[in-house]
Amino acid sequence: MAEGSRAPSPSGRATVWVNCAVSADGRLAFAGGARAQLSGPEDLRRVQELRTEVDAILVGVGTVLLDDPSLRVHWELLGRPPGRSPQRLVVDALGRTPPKARVLDGSLPTVIATSERCHRTFPSHVRTVVAGRERVDLAALFTRLPELGIGRVLVEGGARILASVARAGLFDRWTIYYAPRFIGGLTAPPMLAGPEAGNLDATVPLELVGLERLGEGYVAGYRPGRRGPPAAEGVT
Ligand SMILES: NC(=O)c1ccc[n+]([C@@H]2O[C@H](COP(=O)([O-])OP(=O)(O)OC[C@H]3O[C@@H](n4cnc5c(N)ncnc54)[C@H](OP(=O)(O)O)[C@@H]3O)[C@@H](O)[C@H]2O)c1
């Protein structure tokens, strides 16, 4: 992903990059959502590099509950001394982030995006943003991020957040590392856990902008595509 300015996108919202790692059959995790380390060493370094280029790393509260991520740059993997760290951003409509979650340890600036239904009090070092009545309205949140010094955000998951971002077309770049293994089954989360597409019109069109082998897997890069008929429509 090329380095660019830290300015928000022309839409007024923060620039949104999405990155995730999936199995070759498109699963984000093992059965029941158990965390899967799908990235090889080369991809882990690529992700750390991406994290250095953004102002915030975003996950949903489901990922906090299941994986308890630190959402920090692992400078040791880059072989560099620690530099500027992105903020941590959790989408948590009801305030379900556990008090002992690593994102609340106070070691890095942290923002929790909640809804009007949240009555939880967070530690004083945590900033909260109310965006939405029932759920977090991601479009509204992304529009407010530049006020918080977040011109560029990296969305890392999980399955429900990725589905919402994809369906609303709220991304500028989407990179996927495909690990060379199948997970299978019925309970391992797919990359997008959200509304199902019953026909082509209901799919999210993408434009492939990059494809490279990385270690044992490969990385594909996409940006939003244009709606329209597929090239071979009508061929069966
Ligand atoms: N392989 C990878 O790259 C990767 C990366 C990250 C996570 N994961 C995996 O993803 C799984 C977790 O995914 P998940 O779907 O359970 O959780 P998630 O997407 O991290 O968080 C979903 C939660 O966010 C809240 N939310 C609030 N507003 C929302 C909105 N507009 N759209 C979507 N969600 C909204 C909802 O909870 P409230 O209503 O309570 O707010 C919702 O249940 C885990 O298995 C984890 O290991 C994989």
The ligand as a Gaussian input file, in Angstrom:
#p B3LYP/6-31G(d) Opt

LIG

0 1
 N       -8.109000     -13.287000      10.792000
 C       -8.184000     -11.990000      11.045000
 O       -7.567000     -11.160000      10.355000
 C       -9.051000     -11.526000      12.183000
 C       -8.943000     -10.209000      12.654000
 C       -9.787000      -9.803000      13.689000
 C      -10.721000     -10.687000      14.218000
 N      -10.782000     -11.944000      13.745000
 C      -11.770000     -12.897000      14.262000
 O      -13.066000     -12.334000      14.145000
 C      -13.908000     -12.928000      15.136000
 C      -14.705000     -11.838000      15.841000
 O      -15.657000     -11.330000      14.945000
 P      -17.087000     -10.924000      15.503000
 O      -17.952000     -10.751000      14.318000
 O      -17.490000     -11.857000      16.561000
 O      -16.803000      -9.545000      16.241000
 P      -16.381000      -8.080000      15.725000
 O      -16.713000      -7.889000      14.303000
 O      -15.002000      -7.826000      16.192000
 O      -17.341000      -7.176000      16.634000
 C      -18.729000      -7.233000      16.371000
 C      -19.473000      -6.441000      17.403000
 O      -19.250000      -5.037000      17.234000
 C      -20.390000      -4.364000      17.675000
 N      -20.888000      -3.428000      16.704000
 C      -21.383000      -2.195000      17.022000
 N      -21.757000      -1.551000      15.941000
 C      -21.511000      -2.377000      14.900000
 C      -21.716000      -2.234000      13.489000
 N      -22.199000      -1.117000      12.941000
 N      -21.401000      -3.278000      12.697000
 C      -20.881000      -4.419000      13.223000
 N      -20.669000      -4.611000      14.551000
 C      -20.978000      -3.576000      15.374000
 C      -21.473000      -5.408000      17.965000
 O      -21.487000      -5.648000      19.380000
 P      -22.309000      -4.598000      20.300000
 O      -23.685000      -4.536000      19.724000
 O      -22.244000      -5.160000      21.662000
 O      -21.561000      -3.316000      20.169000
 C      -20.953000      -6.623000      17.269000
 O      -21.375000      -7.835000      17.836000
 C      -13.018000     -13.695000      16.085000
 O      -13.138000     -15.077000      15.795000
 C      -11.637000     -13.196000      15.735000
 O      -10.638000     -14.175000      15.998000
 C       -9.959000     -12.399000      12.742000

